[in-house]
Amino acid sequence: MLTDKLNCGACGKACSTFCNKGLCDASIKCSVALGDDIFSTPAVDSGGNVYVVTSSGKVTSYKPDCTLRWSFSAGYYTTSSPVLSPDEKRVYVSTTGGPATLHALDAATGAKVWSQVVGVGWSDFNTPAVASDGTIYAIGCTASGGTYHQTVQALSPAGVAKWSVNISSTGSSTNTGGPAIAADGTIYALASNGQVSAITAAGQQKWSVSLGCCSTNVSPALGSDGHLYVIASTGKTLYKLNSATGATIWSRSLGSLSVTHVSPVTDGQGNVYLALPDGTVRAWAADGTGLWSLPASGAYNASLAIGSDGVLYAVNGSNGSLRALNEGLGFWMSDEELSAAVGSSPQPIVVGAHTHRPFNRRVDRWWVLNPGAVGVPFNGNPAAQYLILTAQNGDWQADFRAVPYDRSPVYAAWERTGYLERSMAAQVFKYEVETATFHLMSYIEFCQTRGLPLNAMASFARYREATADTVPGRSLHTPTS
């Protein structure tokens, strides 16, 4: 959807296409149905052409009037945003897995110029960064001796590898977020275990520090004073770090929800802004002083953008987003929290997913439903679960179904194919299927807080012992009301 900011009017410093929650309106110039989920931010070139990536790996370019220019399939699940080269002749996109691959496309035609594998594991929200000399910096993962190394990789504009630097060796093949590039060429990158690294343009590590608490899966940002802003996702904290040393200058709590998908943005005055999953938009001065906070409305799952006139643009994703809230809509939410989360929906029935838990609650004028999951439910009941909505007498009836099935052939297939030997994530997944309980984040936090390697059977054995008496459907990570 392309909007006309001139119609936003004199509404101050907050503008949104969602005008029913106290923010200003923006007229729709044109729109295109993309037919897929989107976890990325579009890119726009100097001619007004727009580049969009959907989760299925479809890359499309549109003219300013929304007319299709070209389409390309990256062939795998993708959460990376498109990035243009300095001369706007190339557009770069990284797939999330399959393996994680960086594609260089001709920006005029969409033809693939080259592709380069950058990761053997899962690289989520791994948007590449491009330096002024055309060098591309990608986040990826390598493996050696049974250990996974999360890396920053430099490639020439021709796709030739220049160097690769390990930023973490946690035993996990999963890494998230993209790098940021400073004016002096320094690259800043985050590893999924909370390790923050500064690397020179020549591939030498300047410093590396740990946030010491939690995982990170968003990209860092640089302020006008040259210092670094990073988010501890599960620690729900914004940090300002000294870009020369990595030392913490200040930190601020971000509330009760884990912060994913959204990165901080900064302006020329040194202020930093965040649109958060709890539906608030917040601003801080360079010294950490809170400037303002917009009231909660829905949920934000994409980063803000700042126009040349200082207007902030935000996309509220609570209505129709696959990941309406990273924590999901569920039993742990009060009526007030649930009402705020679905408040931007114009429809009275809101059906969500993501949590793998059946859910049924009426709050204010909304009826909020979740069908649960067929394959891997997380409510303690291993039966295949789904929901049938039936129109009846001018209203809707909800029929929640749960069908037991024999999972032993699935386990046997996993043993036969060697699936369970490939990584500890496979063992955790099998444990989730067996118990109908979410364990992945709980296992990661269990290992990180005890200094245990993630990809070690002994670590997983300790976790299973610690969770043996856990009530089905709950885990060490399960939110509570």
C-alpha positions as CSV (number, residue, x, y, z in Angstrom):
1,M,0.0,0.0,0.0
2,L,1.3,3.4,-1.0
3,T,0.1,6.4,1.0
4,D,0.2,10.1,0.4
5,K,1.8,11.8,3.4
6,L,0.6,15.3,2.3
7,N,-2.9,14.3,3.4
8,C,-1.7,13.5,6.9
9,G,-2.4,17.1,7.9
10,A,-1.0,19.0,10.9
11,C,-1.2,16.0,13.3
12,G,2.2,16.4,15.0
13,K,4.9,13.8,14.8
14,A,2.9,10.7,14.5
15,C,1.2,9.5,11.4
16,S,-0.4,6.2,10.5
17,T,-2.6,4.7,7.9
18,F,-4.6,3.4,10.9
19,C,-6.6,6.5,11.7
20,N,-9.1,5.2,14.2
21,K,-6.9,5.3,17.2
22,G,-6.1,9.0,17.6
23,L,-3.5,9.1,14.8
24,C,-3.9,11.0,11.6
25,D,-5.2,9.7,8.3
26,A,-3.3,9.1,5.0
27,S,-5.0,8.7,1.7
28,I,-4.3,5.5,-0.2
29,K,-2.7,6.2,-3.6
30,C,-2.8,2.6,-4.7
31,S,-2.6,-0.9,-3.3
32,V,-1.6,-4.4,-4.4
33,A,-2.8,-7.7,-2.9
34,L,0.5,-9.7,-2.3
35,G,-1.3,-12.9,-1.2
36,D,1.3,-13.8,1.4
37,D,2.6,-12.9,4.9
38,I,5.1,-10.1,5.1
39,F,7.8,-9.7,7.8
40,S,9.9,-7.2,6.0
41,T,10.1,-3.5,5.1
42,P,9.8,-2.4,1.5
43,A,12.7,-0.5,-0.3
44,V,12.1,2.5,-2.5
45,D,14.5,3.8,-5.1
46,S,15.0,7.4,-6.3
47,G,12.5,6.9,-9.1
48,G,9.7,5.9,-6.7
49,N,9.8,2.2,-7.6
50,V,9.0,-0.1,-4.7
51,Y,10.6,-3.5,-3.8
52,V,8.7,-5.9,-1.6
53,V,9.6,-9.4,-0.2
54,T,7.0,-11.8,1.1
55,S,7.6,-14.7,3.5
56,S,7.4,-17.3,0.7
57,G,10.5,-15.7,-0.8
58,K,8.7,-13.8,-3.6
59,V,10.4,-10.6,-4.5
60,T,8.4,-8.1,-6.5
61,S,9.0,-4.6,-7.8
62,Y,6.2,-2.1,-8.5
63,K,6.1,1.3,-10.2
64,P,4.9,4.3,-8.2
65,D,1.3,3.6,-9.5
66,C,1.5,0.0,-8.2
67,T,1.9,-1.5,-11.6
68,L,4.1,-4.6,-11.6
69,R,7.6,-4.2,-12.9
70,W,8.9,-7.7,-12.3
71,S,8.8,-10.7,-9.9
72,F,11.4,-13.2,-8.7
73,S,11.2,-16.3,-6.5
74,A,14.0,-16.8,-4.0
75,G,12.6,-20.3,-3.4
76,Y,12.4,-20.4,0.3
77,Y,10.9,-18.8,3.4
78,T,12.2,-15.2,3.7
79,T,12.0,-12.5,6.4
80,S,14.8,-10.3,5.1
81,S,14.0,-6.8,3.8
82,P,15.2,-5.9,0.3
83,V,18.3,-3.6,0.2
84,L,19.4,-1.5,-2.8
85,S,23.0,-1.0,-3.9
86,P,24.4,2.6,-3.8
87,D,23.9,2.9,-7.6
88,E,20.4,1.3,-7.4
89,K,21.4,-1.2,-10.0
90,R,21.1,-4.2,-7.7
91,V,18.6,-5.3,-5.0
92,Y,19.8,-7.8,-2.4
93,V,17.6,-10.3,-0.5
94,S,18.6,-13.1,1.9
95,T,16.5,-16.1,2.4
96,T,15.9,-17.3,6.0
97,G,16.9,-20.9,5.3
98,G,17.1,-23.6,2.7
99,P,20.1,-22.9,3.3
100,A,20.2,-19.2,4.0
101,T,21.2,-17.6,0.7
102,L,22.0,-14.0,-0.4
103,H,20.6,-13.2,-3.9
104,A,21.7,-10.2,-6.0
105,L,19.0,-9.2,-8.5
106,D,19.0,-6.7,-11.4
107,A,16.9,-3.9,-10.0
108,A,15.5,-3.0,-13.5
109,T,14.5,-6.6,-14.6
110,G,14.5,-8.8,-11.5
111,A,16.9,-11.2,-13.2
112,K,19.3,-13.0,-10.8
113,V,22.8,-11.8,-11.2
114,W,24.3,-14.1,-8.6
115,S,23.6,-15.9,-5.3
116,Q,25.8,-17.0,-2.4
117,V,25.0,-19.4,0.4
118,V,25.7,-17.5,3.7
119,G,24.3,-19.9,6.3
120,V,23.9,-23.6,7.1
121,G,21.2,-22.9,9.6
122,W,18.2,-20.6,10.2
123,S,18.9,-16.9,9.8
124,D,15.8,-14.9,10.7
125,F,15.3,-11.2,9.8
126,N,18.8,-11.3,8.3
127,T,18.6,-8.2,6.1
128,P,22.0,-7.5,4.6
129,A,23.7,-4.1,4.8
130,V,25.5,-2.4,1.9
131,A,28.5,-0.1,2.3
132,S,29.1,3.0,0.1
133,D,31.8,1.1,-1.9
134,G,29.2,-1.6,-2.7
135,T,30.5,-4.2,-0.3
136,I,27.6,-6.4,1.1
137,Y,27.6,-7.5,4.7
138,A,25.5,-10.6,5.4
139,I,24.6,-12.4,8.6
140,G,25.0,-16.2,8.4
141,C,26.2,-19.3,10.0
142,T,29.0,-21.9,9.4
143,A,29.6,-25.3,11.0
144,S,32.7,-27.1,11.9
145,G,33.4,-30.0,14.3
146,G,29.8,-30.2,15.3
147,T,29.8,-26.5,16.4
148,Y,27.8,-23.7,14.8
149,H,29.5,-20.3,14.3
150,Q,27.3,-17.3,13.8
151,T,29.1,-15.0,11.4
152,V,29.4,-11.7,9.6
153,Q,30.4,-12.2,6.0
154,A,31.6,-9.6,3.5
155,L,31.0,-10.0,-0.2
156,S,32.1,-7.9,-3.2
157,P,29.5,-6.4,-5.5
158,A,30.3,-9.4,-7.8
159,G,29.4,-11.8,-5.1
160,V,32.9,-12.9,-4.2
161,A,33.5,-13.7,-0.6
162,K,36.0,-11.2,1.0
163,W,36.1,-12.4,4.6
164,S,34.0,-14.0,7.4
165,V,34.2,-13.3,11.1
166,N,32.7,-15.4,13.9
167,I,30.6,-13.4,16.3
168,S,29.4,-16.3,18.4
169,S,29.8,-20.0,18.8
170,T,26.7,-21.0,20.9
171,G,26.0,-24.4,19.5
172,S,22.9,-23.0,17.8
173,S,22.4,-22.8,14.0
174,T,19.8,-20.0,14.5
175,N,20.8,-16.4,14.2
176,T,18.8,-13.3,13.7
177,G,19.0,-9.6,12.7
178,G,21.1,-7.7,10.2
179,P,24.3,-5.6,10.7
180,A,24.7,-1.8,10.8
181,I,27.5,0.2,9.1
182,A,29.1,3.3,10.7
183,A,30.5,6.2,8.7
184,D,34.0,5.0,9.3
185,G,33.1,1.6,7.8
186,T,32.8,-0.3,11.1
187,I,30.2,-3.0,11.1
188,Y,28.1,-3.7,14.1
189,A,26.3,-7.0,14.5
190,L,24.3,-9.0,17.1
191,A,24.4,-12.7,17.7
192,S,21.3,-14.5,18.9
193,N,22.8,-15.1,22.4
194,G,23.1,-11.4,23.1
195,Q,26.7,-11.0,21.9
196,V,27.4,-7.6,20.3
197,S,30.5,-7.2,18.0
198,A,32.3,-4.4,16.2
199,I,34.3,-5.3,13.1
200,T,36.4,-3.2,10.8
201,A,35.8,-3.0,7.1
202,A,38.9,-5.2,6.7
203,G,37.4,-8.0,8.8
204,Q,39.2,-7.4,12.1
205,Q,37.2,-7.6,15.3
206,K,37.5,-4.4,17.3
207,W,35.5,-5.5,20.3
208,S,32.8,-7.9,21.5
209,V,30.6,-7.6,24.5
210,S,27.7,-9.6,26.0
211,L,24.5,-8.1,27.1
212,G,24.6,-10.8,29.7
213,C,21.0,-11.6,30.0
214,C,19.2,-12.7,26.9
215,S,18.7,-13.3,23.3
216,T,18.7,-10.7,20.5
217,N,16.9,-10.9,17.1
218,V,16.7,-7.4,15.8
219,S,19.2,-5.2,14.0
220,P,21.3,-2.5,15.8
221,A,21.0,1.2,14.9
222,L,23.5,4.1,15.0
223,G,22.7,7.4,16.5
224,S,23.8,10.8,15.2
225,D,26.5,10.9,17.9
226,G,28.0,7.7,16.5
227,H,27.0,5.4,19.4
228,L,25.1,2.2,19.1
229,Y,21.5,1.2,20.0
230,V,20.7,-2.4,20.5
231,I,17.7,-4.4,21.9
232,A,17.8,-7.4,24.1
233,S,14.7,-9.1,22.7
234,T,13.8,-11.5,25.6
235,G,15.4,-9.1,28.1
236,K,12.9,-6.4,26.9
237,T,15.6,-3.7,27.2
238,L,17.0,-1.0,25.0
239,Y,20.7,-0.4,25.4
240,K,22.9,2.5,24.2
241,L,26.5,1.3,23.8
242,N,29.7,3.2,23.3
243,S,30.6,2.5,19.7
244,A,34.4,2.6,20.5
245,T,34.4,0.2,23.4
246,G,31.0,-1.5,23.6
247,A,30.5,-0.2,27.2
248,T,26.8,0.4,28.2
249,I,26.0,4.2,28.3
250,W,22.4,3.6,29.5
251,S,19.6,1.1,29.3
252,R,15.8,1.4,29.4
253,S,13.1,-1.3,30.1
254,L,10.7,-1.8,27.3
255,G,7.8,-3.4,29.1
256,S,6.4,-6.9,29.5
257,L,6.6,-8.3,25.9
258,S,9.6,-9.7,24.1
259,V,10.7,-7.3,21.4
260,T,11.1,-8.9,18.0
261,H,10.9,-7.7,14.4
262,V,11.3,-4.0,15.4
263,S,14.6,-2.2,15.5
264,P,15.3,1.3,16.9
265,V,15.5,4.2,14.6
266,T,17.2,7.5,15.2
267,D,17.0,11.1,13.9
268,G,19.6,13.9,13.3
269,Q,19.0,15.3,16.8
270,G,20.1,12.1,18.5
271,N,16.7,11.0,19.5
272,V,15.8,7.3,19.3
273,Y,12.3,5.9,18.5
274,L,10.6,2.5,18.9
275,A,7.3,1.0,17.8
276,L,6.7,-1.9,20.2
277,P,4.7,-5.1,20.2
278,D,2.6,-3.8,23.1
279,G,1.1,-1.2,20.7
280,T,3.0,1.9,22.1
281,V,5.4,4.1,20.3
282,R,8.1,5.6,22.5
283,A,10.9,8.2,22.2
284,W,14.1,8.9,24.1
285,A,16.7,11.7,23.9
286,A,20.3,10.8,23.3
287,D,21.0,10.9,27.1
288,G,18.2,8.4,27.8
289,T,15.6,10.9,28.9
290,G,12.1,9.8,28.0
291,L,10.5,12.3,25.6
292,W,7.0,10.9,25.0
293,S,5.0,7.7,24.6
294,L,1.9,7.2,22.4
295,P,-0.9,5.2,24.1
296,A,-1.2,1.5,23.2
297,S,-3.0,0.6,20.0
298,G,-2.9,-2.8,18.5
299,A,0.7,-4.1,18.0
300,Y,3.7,-3.0,16.0
301,N,5.8,-5.7,14.3
302,A,7.8,-3.6,11.9
303,S,10.3,-0.8,12.5
304,L,9.4,2.9,12.2
305,A,10.4,5.1,9.3
306,I,11.3,8.7,9.6
307,G,10.5,11.1,6.7
308,S,12.7,14.1,5.7
309,D,10.2,16.3,7.4
310,G,10.6,14.5,10.7
311,V,7.2,12.7,10.5
312,L,7.3,9.1,11.9
313,Y,5.5,6.4,9.9
314,A,4.3,3.3,11.6
315,V,2.5,0.2,10.4
316,N,0.2,-1.3,13.0
317,G,0.1,-5.1,12.4
318,S,-2.5,-6.3,14.9
319,N,-5.2,-6.7,12.3
320,G,-4.5,-9.6,10.0
321,S,-0.8,-10.1,10.8
322,L,0.4,-13.7,11.2
323,R,2.4,-12.6,14.2
324,A,0.0,-10.1,15.7
325,L,2.0,-10.3,18.9
326,N,5.1,-12.3,19.3
327,E,3.7,-13.5,22.6
328,G,0.4,-14.2,20.9
329,L,-3.1,-13.7,22.0
330,G,-3.8,-16.0,24.9
331,F,-5.0,-16.9,28.4
332,W,-2.3,-14.9,30.1
333,M,-3.8,-11.6,28.9
334,S,-6.2,-9.6,30.9
335,D,-9.4,-8.4,29.2
336,E,-7.9,-4.9,29.1
337,E,-4.7,-6.2,27.3
338,L,-6.7,-8.3,24.9
339,S,-9.0,-5.4,24.0
340,A,-6.0,-3.2,23.3
341,A,-4.3,-5.9,21.2
342,V,-7.4,-6.3,18.9
343,G,-8.6,-2.7,19.2
344,S,-7.7,-1.7,15.6
345,S,-9.7,-4.5,14.1
346,P,-12.9,-3.1,12.4
347,Q,-14.4,-6.6,12.4
348,P,-16.0,-8.1,15.5
349,I,-14.5,-11.6,15.1
350,V,-10.7,-11.9,15.3
351,V,-9.2,-15.3,14.5
352,G,-5.5,-15.6,15.3
353,A,-2.8,-18.3,15.3
354,H,0.9,-18.5,16.2
355,T,0.5,-19.7,19.8
356,H,-0.6,-23.3,18.9
357,R,-3.2,-23.0,21.7
358,P,-7.0,-23.0,21.3
359,F,-8.5,-19.8,22.6
360,N,-12.0,-18.4,23.0
361,R,-12.9,-15.2,24.7
362,R,-15.3,-12.3,24.2
363,V,-14.1,-8.9,25.3
364,D,-15.9,-5.6,24.6
365,R,-17.3,-5.8,21.1
366,W,-14.7,-8.5,19.9
367,W,-14.8,-12.3,19.8
368,V,-11.2,-13.5,19.8
369,L,-10.5,-17.1,18.7
370,N,-7.6,-19.3,18.0
371,P,-8.0,-22.8,16.5
372,G,-4.9,-24.3,18.1
373,A,-2.7,-26.5,16.0
374,V,-3.1,-29.8,14.1
375,G,0.6,-30.9,14.1
376,V,2.1,-29.5,17.3
377,P,-0.4,-28.1,19.8
378,F,0.9,-26.4,22.9
379,N,-2.0,-26.8,25.3
380,G,-1.0,-30.2,26.7
381,N,-3.4,-32.2,24.5
382,P,-1.5,-34.0,21.7
383,A,-4.6,-34.5,19.6
384,A,-4.9,-32.7,16.2
385,Q,-6.9,-29.5,17.0
386,Y,-8.8,-27.2,14.7
387,L,-11.8,-24.9,14.6
388,I,-14.9,-24.9,12.5
389,L,-16.9,-21.6,12.2
390,T,-20.4,-22.0,11.0
391,A,-22.8,-19.2,10.0
392,Q,-26.1,-19.9,11.8
393,N,-29.2,-17.7,12.1
394,G,-27.3,-14.6,11.4
395,D,-24.6,-15.3,13.8
396,W,-21.4,-17.5,14.0
397,Q,-21.0,-20.8,15.9
398,A,-17.5,-21.9,17.0
399,D,-16.9,-25.7,17.1
400,F,-13.4,-26.6,18.5
401,R,-12.3,-30.1,17.4
402,A,-9.6,-32.4,18.8
403,V,-8.8,-35.7,17.0
404,P,-6.4,-38.2,18.6
405,Y,-3.9,-39.9,16.3
406,D,-1.0,-42.3,16.5
407,R,2.3,-40.4,16.4
408,S,4.6,-43.4,16.5
409,P,5.0,-43.6,12.7
410,V,6.2,-40.0,12.8
411,Y,8.8,-40.9,15.5
412,A,9.9,-44.0,13.6
413,A,10.4,-41.9,10.4
414,W,12.5,-39.4,12.3
415,E,14.7,-42.2,13.6
416,R,15.0,-43.8,10.2
417,T,15.9,-40.7,8.3
418,G,18.4,-39.4,10.9
419,Y,16.4,-36.3,11.5
420,L,17.0,-36.4,15.3
421,E,20.8,-36.5,14.9
422,R,21.0,-33.3,12.9
423,S,20.7,-30.9,15.7
424,M,19.4,-30.5,19.3
425,A,16.6,-28.4,17.9
426,A,15.2,-31.7,16.4
427,Q,15.3,-33.3,19.9
428,V,13.5,-30.3,21.4
429,F,10.9,-30.4,18.7
430,K,10.2,-34.1,19.3
431,Y,9.9,-33.3,23.0
432,E,7.3,-30.6,22.1
433,V,5.3,-33.1,20.0
434,E,5.4,-35.7,22.8
435,T,4.3,-33.3,25.5
436,A,2.2,-30.9,23.4
437,T,4.1,-28.2,25.2
438,F,6.3,-25.3,23.9
439,H,9.9,-25.9,25.0
440,L,12.2,-24.2,22.5
441,M,12.6,-20.8,24.1
442,S,12.5,-22.4,27.5
443,Y,15.4,-24.7,26.6
444,I,17.4,-21.8,25.1
445,E,17.0,-19.7,28.3
446,F,17.7,-22.8,30.5
447,C,21.1,-23.3,28.7
448,Q,22.0,-19.6,28.5
449,T,21.3,-19.0,32.2
450,R,23.5,-22.0,33.2
451,G,26.2,-21.5,30.6
452,L,25.4,-24.8,28.9
453,P,26.1,-25.5,25.2
454,L,22.8,-25.6,23.3
455,N,23.8,-28.4,20.9
456,A,24.8,-31.0,23.5
457,M,22.8,-34.0,24.5
458,A,23.9,-33.6,28.1
459,S,22.3,-30.1,28.2
460,F,19.1,-31.4,26.8
461,A,19.1,-34.3,29.3
462,R,19.4,-31.8,32.2
463,Y,16.5,-29.8,30.7
464,R,14.3,-32.8,30.4
465,E,15.0,-33.7,34.0
466,A,14.2,-30.1,35.1
467,T,10.9,-30.1,33.3
468,A,9.8,-33.7,34.0
469,D,7.1,-32.5,36.5
470,T,5.9,-29.6,34.4
471,V,2.2,-29.5,33.9
472,P,1.4,-30.4,30.2
473,G,0.8,-27.3,28.2
474,R,3.1,-25.2,30.4
475,S,6.9,-24.8,30.2
476,L,9.5,-22.7,32.0
477,H,8.9,-20.1,29.4
478,T,5.1,-20.1,29.4
479,P,3.6,-16.7,30.2
480,T,1.3,-16.5,33.2
481,S,-1.6,-14.2,33.9
